[in-house]
Structure formats: structure tokens, C-alpha cells
Amino acid sequence: MGTQYIAFLRAINVGGHIVKMAELKKVFEAARLDDVATFIASGNVIFSSRARDAAKLE
């Protein structure tokens, strides 16, 4: 387990655009992030990474 982060994705499920949290989780996992979990359908994602440079996560 590395450092924990939270991603707040703004307006992810508004205006007719629907993103399933299971799919969003897969995207983060495909980016080689660890311990990925979503929080309700808001687009908030909790994950951890061993990357030393947080800027690389952006």
C-alpha cells in the first residue's frame, strides 16, 4: 500500500451523461492504481499509489 489519495470528479453524472462507478473503478485500476474504491455515484474515488511524484497522478 502506498500513499492514499482522493479524486473528486466534478459533474460526472449530470446532464444525461451516466458513468457507472464499476467502470470508473476499472479506469483507475487500468492506470495501475491500488486499493481503488468509489464512494456513492458522485465520482469520488479513493485509491493508493506508490508513485513518489504526486504530479504524475494528475
PQR file of N, CA, C, O and H, with PARSE charges and radii, in Angstrom:
ATOM      1  N   MET A   1       0.837  -1.183   0.000 -0.4000 1.5000
ATOM      2  CA  MET A   1       0.000   0.000   0.000 -0.0000 2.0000
ATOM      3  C   MET A   1       0.878   1.241   0.000  0.5500 1.7000
ATOM      4  O   MET A   1       1.854   1.328   0.744 -0.5500 1.4000
ATOM      5  N   GLY A   2       0.522   2.185  -0.832 -0.4000 1.5000
ATOM      6  CA  GLY A   2       1.265   3.430  -0.903 -0.0000 2.0000
ATOM      7  C   GLY A   2       0.504   4.550  -0.223  0.5500 1.7000
ATOM      8  O   GLY A   2      -0.273   4.316   0.702 -0.5500 1.4000
ATOM      9  H   GLY A   2      -0.272   2.114  -1.436  0.4000 1.0000
ATOM     10  N   THR A   3       0.730   5.747  -0.681 -0.4000 1.5000
ATOM     11  CA  THR A   3       0.024   6.913  -0.168 -0.0000 2.0000
ATOM     12  C   THR A   3      -1.413   6.892  -0.658  0.5500 1.7000
ATOM     13  O   THR A   3      -1.671   6.550  -1.812 -0.5500 1.4000
ATOM     14  H   THR A   3       1.362   5.937  -1.432  0.4000 1.0000
ATOM     15  N   GLN A   4      -2.352   7.256   0.210 -0.4000 1.5000
ATOM     16  CA  GLN A   4      -3.758   7.283  -0.189 -0.0000 2.0000
ATOM     17  C   GLN A   4      -4.119   8.654  -0.743  0.5500 1.7000
ATOM     18  O   GLN A   4      -3.629   9.683  -0.278 -0.5500 1.4000
ATOM     19  H   GLN A   4      -2.143   7.535   1.147  0.4000 1.0000
ATOM     20  N   TYR A   5      -4.993   8.642  -1.752 -0.4000 1.5000
ATOM     21  CA  TYR A   5      -5.464   9.858  -2.401 -0.0000 2.0000
ATOM     22  C   TYR A   5      -6.966   9.783  -2.571  0.5500 1.7000
ATOM     23  O   TYR A   5      -7.558   8.706  -2.507 -0.5500 1.4000
ATOM     24  H   TYR A   5      -5.391   7.806  -2.130  0.4000 1.0000
ATOM     25  N   ILE A   6      -7.580  10.940  -2.788 -0.4000 1.5000
ATOM     26  CA  ILE A   6      -8.996  11.005  -3.138 -0.0000 2.0000
ATOM     27  C   ILE A   6      -9.119  11.874  -4.375  0.5500 1.7000
ATOM     28  O   ILE A   6      -8.587  12.983  -4.420 -0.5500 1.4000
ATOM     29  H   ILE A   6      -7.099  11.815  -2.840  0.4000 1.0000
ATOM     30  N   ALA A   7      -9.821  11.368  -5.376 -0.4000 1.5000
ATOM     31  CA  ALA A   7     -10.101  12.138  -6.587 -0.0000 2.0000
ATOM     32  C   ALA A   7     -11.557  12.582  -6.526  0.5500 1.7000
ATOM     33  O   ALA A   7     -12.457  11.757  -6.373 -0.5500 1.4000
ATOM     34  H   ALA A   7     -10.253  10.467  -5.339  0.4000 1.0000
ATOM     35  N   PHE A   8     -11.785  13.887  -6.644 -0.4000 1.5000
ATOM     36  CA  PHE A   8     -13.130  14.442  -6.682 -0.0000 2.0000
ATOM     37  C   PHE A   8     -13.419  14.833  -8.129  0.5500 1.7000
ATOM     38  O   PHE A   8     -12.922  15.851  -8.611 -0.5500 1.4000
ATOM     39  H   PHE A   8     -11.054  14.557  -6.768  0.4000 1.0000
ATOM     40  N   LEU A   9     -14.211  14.035  -8.813 -0.4000 1.5000
ATOM     41  CA  LEU A   9     -14.514  14.284 -10.221 -0.0000 2.0000
ATOM     42  C   LEU A   9     -15.819  15.070 -10.301  0.5500 1.7000
ATOM     43  O   LEU A   9     -16.882  14.557  -9.951 -0.5500 1.4000
ATOM     44  H   LEU A   9     -14.615  13.208  -8.421  0.4000 1.0000
ATOM     45  N   ARG A  10     -15.736  16.283 -10.752 -0.4000 1.5000
ATOM     46  CA  ARG A  10     -16.869  17.201 -10.766 -0.0000 2.0000
ATOM     47  C   ARG A  10     -17.851  16.871 -11.884  0.5500 1.7000
ATOM     48  O   ARG A  10     -17.452  16.590 -13.015 -0.5500 1.4000
ATOM     49  H   ARG A  10     -14.872  16.700 -11.037  0.4000 1.0000
ATOM     50  N   ALA A  11     -19.134  16.911 -11.554 -0.4000 1.5000
ATOM     51  CA  ALA A  11     -20.234  16.797 -12.522 -0.0000 2.0000
ATOM     52  C   ALA A  11     -20.141  15.535 -13.374  0.5500 1.7000
ATOM     53  O   ALA A  11     -20.384  15.583 -14.580 -0.5500 1.4000
ATOM     54  H   ALA A  11     -19.458  17.139 -10.636  0.4000 1.0000
ATOM     55  N   ILE A  12     -19.797  14.430 -12.769 -0.4000 1.5000
ATOM     56  CA  ILE A  12     -19.594  13.201 -13.534 -0.0000 2.0000
ATOM     57  C   ILE A  12     -20.904  12.548 -13.974  0.5500 1.7000
ATOM     58  O   ILE A  12     -20.942  11.895 -15.018 -0.5500 1.4000
ATOM     59  H   ILE A  12     -19.600  14.391 -11.789  0.4000 1.0000
ATOM     60  N   ASN A  13     -21.967  12.710 -13.205 -0.4000 1.5000
ATOM     61  CA  ASN A  13     -23.243  12.079 -13.547 -0.0000 2.0000
ATOM     62  C   ASN A  13     -24.367  13.109 -13.631  0.5500 1.7000
ATOM     63  O   ASN A  13     -25.383  12.987 -12.946 -0.5500 1.4000
ATOM     64  H   ASN A  13     -21.936  13.239 -12.358  0.4000 1.0000
ATOM     65  N   VAL A  14     -24.180  14.112 -14.467 -0.4000 1.5000
ATOM     66  CA  VAL A  14     -25.209  15.132 -14.674 -0.0000 2.0000
ATOM     67  C   VAL A  14     -25.404  15.370 -16.161  0.5500 1.7000
ATOM     68  O   VAL A  14     -24.561  14.986 -16.973 -0.5500 1.4000
ATOM     69  H   VAL A  14     -23.355  14.211 -15.023  0.4000 1.0000
ATOM     70  N   GLY A  15     -26.494  15.989 -16.510 -0.4000 1.5000
ATOM     71  CA  GLY A  15     -26.734  16.357 -17.903 -0.0000 2.0000
ATOM     72  C   GLY A  15     -26.902  15.179 -18.835  0.5500 1.7000
ATOM     73  O   GLY A  15     -26.596  15.281 -20.023 -0.5500 1.4000
ATOM     74  H   GLY A  15     -27.178  16.300 -15.850  0.4000 1.0000
ATOM     75  N   GLY A  16     -27.384  14.058 -18.316 -0.4000 1.5000
ATOM     76  CA  GLY A  16     -27.619  12.902 -19.168 -0.0000 2.0000
ATOM     77  C   GLY A  16     -26.413  12.012 -19.389  0.5500 1.7000
ATOM     78  O   GLY A  16     -26.532  10.951 -20.002 -0.5500 1.4000
ATOM     79  H   GLY A  16     -27.633  13.975 -17.351  0.4000 1.0000
ATOM     80  N   HIS A  17     -25.265  12.422 -18.904 -0.4000 1.5000
ATOM     81  CA  HIS A  17     -24.066  11.587 -19.007 -0.0000 2.0000
ATOM     82  C   HIS A  17     -23.993  10.710 -17.764  0.5500 1.7000
ATOM     83  O   HIS A  17     -23.900  11.217 -16.646 -0.5500 1.4000
ATOM     84  H   HIS A  17     -25.169  13.284 -18.405  0.4000 1.0000
ATOM     85  N   ILE A  18     -24.035   9.407 -17.956 -0.4000 1.5000
ATOM     86  CA  ILE A  18     -24.012   8.474 -16.836 -0.0000 2.0000
ATOM     87  C   ILE A  18     -22.723   7.649 -16.890  0.5500 1.7000
ATOM     88  O   ILE A  18     -22.429   6.995 -17.891 -0.5500 1.4000
ATOM     89  H   ILE A  18     -24.110   8.995 -18.865  0.4000 1.0000
ATOM     90  N   VAL A  19     -21.980   7.691 -15.820 -0.4000 1.5000
ATOM     91  CA  VAL A  19     -20.765   6.888 -15.694 -0.0000 2.0000
ATOM     92  C   VAL A  19     -20.997   5.909 -14.548  0.5500 1.7000
ATOM     93  O   VAL A  19     -21.210   6.318 -13.406 -0.5500 1.4000
ATOM     94  H   VAL A  19     -22.219   8.222 -15.007  0.4000 1.0000
ATOM     95  N   LYS A  20     -20.953   4.640 -14.853 -0.4000 1.5000
ATOM     96  CA  LYS A  20     -21.131   3.632 -13.813 -0.0000 2.0000
ATOM     97  C   LYS A  20     -19.869   3.569 -12.969  0.5500 1.7000
ATOM     98  O   LYS A  20     -18.753   3.585 -13.488 -0.5500 1.4000
ATOM     99  H   LYS A  20     -20.779   4.308 -15.780  0.4000 1.0000
ATOM    100  N   MET A  21     -20.063   3.499 -11.670 -0.4000 1.5000
ATOM    101  CA  MET A  21     -18.923   3.501 -10.758 -0.0000 2.0000
ATOM    102  C   MET A  21     -18.031   2.278 -10.957  0.5500 1.7000
ATOM    103  O   MET A  21     -16.821   2.363 -10.750 -0.5500 1.4000
ATOM    104  H   MET A  21     -20.970   3.486 -11.248  0.4000 1.0000
ATOM    105  N   ALA A  22     -18.597   1.158 -11.350 -0.4000 1.5000
ATOM    106  CA  ALA A  22     -17.778  -0.033 -11.625 -0.0000 2.0000
ATOM    107  C   ALA A  22     -16.837   0.228 -12.802  0.5500 1.7000
ATOM    108  O   ALA A  22     -15.690  -0.218 -12.793 -0.5500 1.4000
ATOM    109  H   ALA A  22     -19.580   1.089 -11.519  0.4000 1.0000
ATOM    110  N   GLU A  23     -17.322   0.948 -13.811 -0.4000 1.5000
ATOM    111  CA  GLU A  23     -16.480   1.282 -14.968 -0.0000 2.0000
ATOM    112  C   GLU A  23     -15.414   2.305 -14.580  0.5500 1.7000
ATOM    113  O   GLU A  23     -14.266   2.212 -15.015 -0.5500 1.4000
ATOM    114  H   GLU A  23     -18.254   1.310 -13.818  0.4000 1.0000
ATOM    115  N   LEU A  24     -15.799   3.269 -13.770 -0.4000 1.5000
ATOM    116  CA  LEU A  24     -14.835   4.268 -13.308 -0.0000 2.0000
ATOM    117  C   LEU A  24     -13.718   3.599 -12.504  0.5500 1.7000
ATOM    118  O   LEU A  24     -12.547   3.950 -12.648 -0.5500 1.4000
ATOM    119  H   LEU A  24     -16.732   3.344 -13.417  0.4000 1.0000
ATOM    120  N   LYS A  25     -14.079   2.655 -11.678 -0.4000 1.5000
ATOM    121  CA  LYS A  25     -13.093   1.909 -10.889 -0.0000 2.0000
ATOM    122  C   LYS A  25     -12.123   1.172 -11.807  0.5500 1.7000
ATOM    123  O   LYS A  25     -10.921   1.143 -11.544 -0.5500 1.4000
ATOM    124  H   LYS A  25     -15.030   2.370 -11.561  0.4000 1.0000
ATOM    125  N   LYS A  26     -12.638   0.575 -12.885 -0.4000 1.5000
ATOM    126  CA  LYS A  26     -11.781  -0.138 -13.839 -0.0000 2.0000
ATOM    127  C   LYS A  26     -10.773   0.803 -14.497  0.5500 1.7000
ATOM    128  O   LYS A  26      -9.631   0.417 -14.747 -0.5500 1.4000
ATOM    129  H   LYS A  26     -13.615   0.599 -13.099  0.4000 1.0000
ATOM    130  N   VAL A  27     -11.194   2.032 -14.776 -0.4000 1.5000
ATOM    131  CA  VAL A  27     -10.290   3.015 -15.389 -0.0000 2.0000
ATOM    132  C   VAL A  27      -9.122   3.316 -14.448  0.5500 1.7000
ATOM    133  O   VAL A  27      -7.969   3.364 -14.877 -0.5500 1.4000
ATOM    134  H   VAL A  27     -12.122   2.346 -14.573  0.4000 1.0000
ATOM    135  N   PHE A  28      -9.422   3.515 -13.182 -0.4000 1.5000
ATOM    136  CA  PHE A  28      -8.366   3.791 -12.210 -0.0000 2.0000
ATOM    137  C   PHE A  28      -7.454   2.582 -12.041  0.5500 1.7000
ATOM    138  O   PHE A  28      -6.238   2.732 -11.923 -0.5500 1.4000
ATOM    139  H   PHE A  28     -10.358   3.476 -12.833  0.4000 1.0000
ATOM    140  N   GLU A  29      -8.033   1.389 -12.030 -0.4000 1.5000
ATOM    141  CA  GLU A  29      -7.219   0.173 -11.908 -0.0000 2.0000
ATOM    142  C   GLU A  29      -6.337  -0.020 -13.140  0.5500 1.7000
ATOM    143  O   GLU A  29      -5.200  -0.476 -13.024 -0.5500 1.4000
ATOM    144  H   GLU A  29      -9.021   1.267 -12.126  0.4000 1.0000
ATOM    145  N   ALA A  30      -6.855   0.323 -14.315 -0.4000 1.5000
ATOM    146  CA  ALA A  30      -6.066   0.216 -15.548 -0.0000 2.0000
ATOM    147  C   ALA A  30      -4.886   1.188 -15.536  0.5500 1.7000
ATOM    148  O   ALA A  30      -3.885   0.967 -16.217 -0.5500 1.4000
ATOM    149  H   ALA A  30      -7.779   0.694 -14.410  0.4000 1.0000
ATOM    150  N   ALA A  31      -5.012   2.258 -14.762 -0.4000 1.5000
ATOM    151  CA  ALA A  31      -3.921   3.226 -14.617 -0.0000 2.0000
ATOM    152  C   ALA A  31      -2.908   2.756 -13.574  0.5500 1.7000
ATOM    153  O   ALA A  31      -2.021   3.507 -13.170 -0.5500 1.4000
ATOM    154  H   ALA A  31      -5.825   2.437 -14.209  0.4000 1.0000
ATOM    155  N   ARG A  32      -3.053   1.510 -13.150 -0.4000 1.5000
ATOM    156  CA  ARG A  32      -2.138   0.853 -12.214 -0.0000 2.0000
ATOM    157  C   ARG A  32      -2.153   1.490 -10.825  0.5500 1.7000
ATOM    158  O   ARG A  32      -1.126   1.572 -10.151 -0.5500 1.4000
ATOM    159  H   ARG A  32      -3.774   0.899 -13.479  0.4000 1.0000
ATOM    160  N   LEU A  33      -3.344   1.939 -10.412 -0.4000 1.5000
ATOM    161  CA  LEU A  33      -3.525   2.464  -9.066 -0.0000 2.0000
ATOM    162  C   LEU A  33      -4.054   1.344  -8.186  0.5500 1.7000
ATOM    163  O   LEU A  33      -4.698   0.419  -8.681 -0.5500 1.4000
ATOM    164  H   LEU A  33      -4.178   1.873 -10.959  0.4000 1.0000
ATOM    165  N   ASP A  34      -3.793   1.415  -6.904 -0.4000 1.5000
ATOM    166  CA  ASP A  34      -4.130   0.338  -5.979 -0.0000 2.0000
ATOM    167  C   ASP A  34      -5.300   0.711  -5.076  0.5500 1.7000
ATOM    168  O   ASP A  34      -5.633   1.885  -4.915 -0.5500 1.4000
ATOM    169  H   ASP A  34      -3.269   2.167  -6.502  0.4000 1.0000
ATOM    170  N   ASP A  35      -5.914  -0.313  -4.493 -0.4000 1.5000
ATOM    171  CA  ASP A  35      -6.956  -0.139  -3.475 -0.0000 2.0000
ATOM    172  C   ASP A  35      -8.047   0.831  -3.925  0.5500 1.7000
ATOM    173  O   ASP A  35      -8.491   1.671  -3.142 -0.5500 1.4000
ATOM    174  H   ASP A  35      -5.643  -1.266  -4.623  0.4000 1.0000
ATOM    175  N   VAL A  36      -8.476   0.721  -5.170 -0.4000 1.5000
ATOM    176  CA  VAL A  36      -9.447   1.649  -5.746 -0.0000 2.0000
ATOM    177  C   VAL A  36     -10.842   1.355  -5.211  0.5500 1.7000
ATOM    178  O   VAL A  36     -11.291   0.209  -5.203 -0.5500 1.4000
ATOM    179  H   VAL A  36      -8.116   0.038  -5.806  0.4000 1.0000
ATOM    180  N   ALA A  37     -11.518   2.409  -4.765 -0.4000 1.5000
ATOM    181  CA  ALA A  37     -12.900   2.289  -4.303 -0.0000 2.0000
ATOM    182  C   ALA A  37     -13.636   3.573  -4.670  0.5500 1.7000
ATOM    183  O   ALA A  37     -13.068   4.662  -4.590 -0.5500 1.4000
ATOM    184  H   ALA A  37     -11.153   3.340  -4.772  0.4000 1.0000
ATOM    185  N   THR A  38     -14.889   3.448  -5.070 -0.4000 1.5000
ATOM    186  CA  THR A  38     -15.706   4.623  -5.360 -0.0000 2.0000
ATOM    187  C   THR A  38     -16.645   4.865  -4.194  0.5500 1.7000
ATOM    188  O   THR A  38     -16.961   3.950  -3.433 -0.5500 1.4000
ATOM    189  H   THR A  38     -15.351   2.563  -5.135  0.4000 1.0000
ATOM    190  N   PHE A  39     -17.086   6.103  -4.062 -0.4000 1.5000
ATOM    191  CA  PHE A  39     -17.993   6.474  -2.985 -0.0000 2.0000
ATOM    192  C   PHE A  39     -19.277   7.007  -3.589  0.5500 1.7000
ATOM    193  O   PHE A  39     -19.275   8.052  -4.241 -0.5500 1.4000
ATOM    194  H   PHE A  39     -16.829   6.846  -4.679  0.4000 1.0000
ATOM    195  N   ILE A  40     -20.344   6.315  -3.382 -0.4000 1.5000
ATOM    196  CA  ILE A  40     -21.657   6.547  -3.984 -0.0000 2.0000
ATOM    197  C   ILE A  40     -21.503   6.828  -5.479  0.5500 1.7000
ATOM    198  O   ILE A  40     -20.492   6.448  -6.070 -0.5500 1.4000
ATOM    199  H   ILE A  40     -20.346   5.466  -2.852  0.4000 1.0000
ATOM    200  N   ALA A  41     -22.466   7.475  -6.092 -0.4000 1.5000
ATOM    201  CA  ALA A  41     -22.390   7.718  -7.542 -0.0000 2.0000
ATOM    202  C   ALA A  41     -21.940   9.140  -7.832  0.5500 1.7000
ATOM    203  O   ALA A  41     -22.315   9.724  -8.849 -0.5500 1.4000
ATOM    204  H   ALA A  41     -23.287   7.784  -5.612  0.4000 1.0000
ATOM    205  N   SER A  42     -21.142   9.690  -6.940 -0.4000 1.5000
ATOM    206  CA  SER A  42     -20.741  11.092  -7.054 -0.0000 2.0000
ATOM    207  C   SER A  42     -19.486  11.301  -7.880  0.5500 1.7000
ATOM    208  O   SER A  42     -19.183  12.429  -8.269 -0.5500 1.4000
ATOM    209  H   SER A  42     -20.838   9.216  -6.114  0.4000 1.0000
ATOM    210  N   GLY A  43     -18.756  10.240  -8.153 -0.4000 1.5000
ATOM    211  CA  GLY A  43     -17.496  10.380  -8.867 -0.0000 2.0000
ATOM    212  C   GLY A  43     -16.307  10.546  -7.943  0.5500 1.7000
ATOM    213  O   GLY A  43     -15.202  10.831  -8.406 -0.5500 1.4000
ATOM    214  H   GLY A  43     -19.002   9.323  -7.837  0.4000 1.0000
ATOM    215  N   ASN A  44     -16.510  10.375  -6.657 -0.4000 1.5000
ATOM    216  CA  ASN A  44     -15.393  10.416  -5.712 -0.0000 2.0000
ATOM    217  C   ASN A  44     -14.706   9.058  -5.715  0.5500 1.7000
ATOM    218  O   ASN A  44     -15.359   8.023  -5.582 -0.5500 1.4000
ATOM    219  H   ASN A  44     -17.408  10.144  -6.281  0.4000 1.0000
ATOM    220  N   VAL A  45     -13.395   9.067  -5.867 -0.4000 1.5000
ATOM    221  CA  VAL A  45     -12.633   7.819  -5.950 -0.0000 2.0000
ATOM    222  C   VAL A  45     -11.494   7.867  -4.938  0.5500 1.7000
ATOM    223  O   VAL A  45     -10.723   8.825  -4.897 -0.5500 1.4000
ATOM    224  H   VAL A  45     -12.864   9.908  -5.975  0.4000 1.0000
ATOM    225  N   ILE A  46     -11.403   6.838  -4.139 -0.4000 1.5000
ATOM    226  CA  ILE A  46     -10.319   6.694  -3.171 -0.0000 2.0000
ATOM    227  C   ILE A  46      -9.361   5.653  -3.739  0.5500 1.7000
ATOM    228  O   ILE A  46      -9.794   4.601  -4.208 -0.5500 1.4000
ATOM    229  H   ILE A  46     -12.030   6.059  -4.172  0.4000 1.0000
ATOM    230  N   PHE A  47      -8.066   5.941  -3.699 -0.4000 1.5000
ATOM    231  CA  PHE A  47      -7.092   4.992  -4.232 -0.0000 2.0000
ATOM    232  C   PHE A  47      -5.753   5.216  -3.560  0.5500 1.7000
ATOM    233  O   PHE A  47      -5.554   6.212  -2.864 -0.5500 1.4000
ATOM    234  H   PHE A  47      -7.715   6.796  -3.318  0.4000 1.0000
ATOM    235  N   SER A  48      -4.853   4.300  -3.768 -0.4000 1.5000
ATOM    236  CA  SER A  48      -3.490   4.477  -3.271 -0.0000 2.0000
ATOM    237  C   SER A  48      -2.519   4.266  -4.420  0.5500 1.7000
ATOM    238  O   SER A  48      -2.829   3.621  -5.422 -0.5500 1.4000
ATOM    239  H   SER A  48      -5.015   3.492  -4.334  0.4000 1.0000
ATOM    240  N   SER A  49      -1.337   4.832  -4.238 -0.4000 1.5000
ATOM    241  CA  SER A  49      -0.302   4.726  -5.261 -0.0000 2.0000
ATOM    242  C   SER A  49       1.058   4.763  -4.588  0.5500 1.7000
ATOM    243  O   SER A  49       1.252   5.419  -3.564 -0.5500 1.4000
ATOM    244  H   SER A  49      -1.085   5.356  -3.424  0.4000 1.0000
ATOM    245  N   ARG A  50       1.982   4.051  -5.185 -0.4000 1.5000
ATOM    246  CA  ARG A  50       3.358   4.066  -4.688 -0.0000 2.0000
ATOM    247  C   ARG A  50       4.204   5.095  -5.436  0.5500 1.7000
ATOM    248  O   ARG A  50       5.405   5.213  -5.192 -0.5500 1.4000
ATOM    249  H   ARG A  50       1.825   3.518  -6.016  0.4000 1.0000
ATOM    250  N   ALA A  51       3.578   5.834  -6.340 -0.4000 1.5000
ATOM    251  CA  ALA A  51       4.301   6.862  -7.091 -0.0000 2.0000
ATOM    252  C   ALA A  51       4.873   7.889  -6.119  0.5500 1.7000
ATOM    253  O   ALA A  51       4.194   8.326  -5.190 -0.5500 1.4000
ATOM    254  H   ALA A  51       2.603   5.738  -6.538  0.4000 1.0000
ATOM    255  N   ARG A  52       6.105   8.260  -6.339 -0.4000 1.5000
ATOM    256  CA  ARG A  52       6.750   9.234  -5.450 -0.0000 2.0000
ATOM    257  C   ARG A  52       6.399  10.663  -5.827  0.5500 1.7000
ATOM    258  O   ARG A  52       6.483  11.564  -4.993 -0.5500 1.4000
ATOM    259  H   ARG A  52       6.656   7.906  -7.094  0.4000 1.0000
ATOM    260  N   ASP A  53       6.015  10.874  -7.051 -0.4000 1.5000
ATOM    261  CA  ASP A  53       5.706  12.218  -7.538 -0.0000 2.0000
ATOM    262  C   ASP A  53       4.194  12.338  -7.734  0.5500 1.7000
ATOM    263  O   ASP A  53       3.655  11.808  -8.705 -0.5500 1.4000
ATOM    264  H   ASP A  53       5.947  10.142  -7.729  0.4000 1.0000
ATOM    265  N   ALA A  54       3.514  13.022  -6.832 -0.4000 1.5000
ATOM    266  CA  ALA A  54       2.056  13.157  -6.904 -0.0000 2.0000
ATOM    267  C   ALA A  54       1.620  13.840  -8.197  0.5500 1.7000
ATOM    268  O   ALA A  54       0.511  13.588  -8.669 -0.5500 1.4000
ATOM    269  H   ALA A  54       3.953  13.452  -6.043  0.4000 1.0000
ATOM    270  N   ALA A  55       2.448  14.687  -8.781 -0.4000 1.5000
ATOM    271  CA  ALA A  55       2.093  15.368 -10.025 -0.0000 2.0000
ATOM    272  C   ALA A  55       1.880  14.376 -11.159  0.5500 1.7000
ATOM    273  O   ALA A  55       1.121  14.662 -12.084 -0.5500 1.4000
ATOM    274  H   ALA A  55       3.349  14.891  -8.398  0.4000 1.0000
ATOM    275  N   LYS A  56       2.523  13.229 -11.111 -0.4000 1.5000
ATOM    276  CA  LYS A  56       2.356  12.214 -12.149 -0.0000 2.0000
ATOM    277  C   LYS A  56       0.974  11.579 -12.099  0.5500 1.7000
ATOM    278  O   LYS A  56       0.544  10.961 -13.072 -0.5500 1.4000
ATOM    279  H   LYS A  56       3.140  12.997 -10.359  0.4000 1.0000
ATOM    280  N   LEU A  57       0.277  11.721 -10.985 -0.4000 1.5000
ATOM    281  CA  LEU A  57      -1.055  11.148 -10.852 -0.0000 2.0000
ATOM    282  C   LEU A  57      -2.119  12.020 -11.502  0.5500 1.7000
ATOM    283  O   LEU A  57      -3.226  11.547 -11.761 -0.5500 1.4000
ATOM    284  H   LEU A  57       0.626  12.223 -10.194  0.4000 1.0000
ATOM    285  N   GLU A  58      -1.809  13.274 -11.769 -0.4000 1.5000
ATOM    286  CA  GLU A  58      -2.799  14.195 -12.332 -0.0000 2.0000
ATOM    287  C   GLU A  58      -3.133  13.877 -13.762  0.5500 1.7000
ATOM    288  O   GLU A  58      -3.952  14.565 -14.372 -0.5500 1.4000
ATOM    289  H   GLU A  58      -0.910  13.658 -11.559  0.4000 1.0000
TER
END
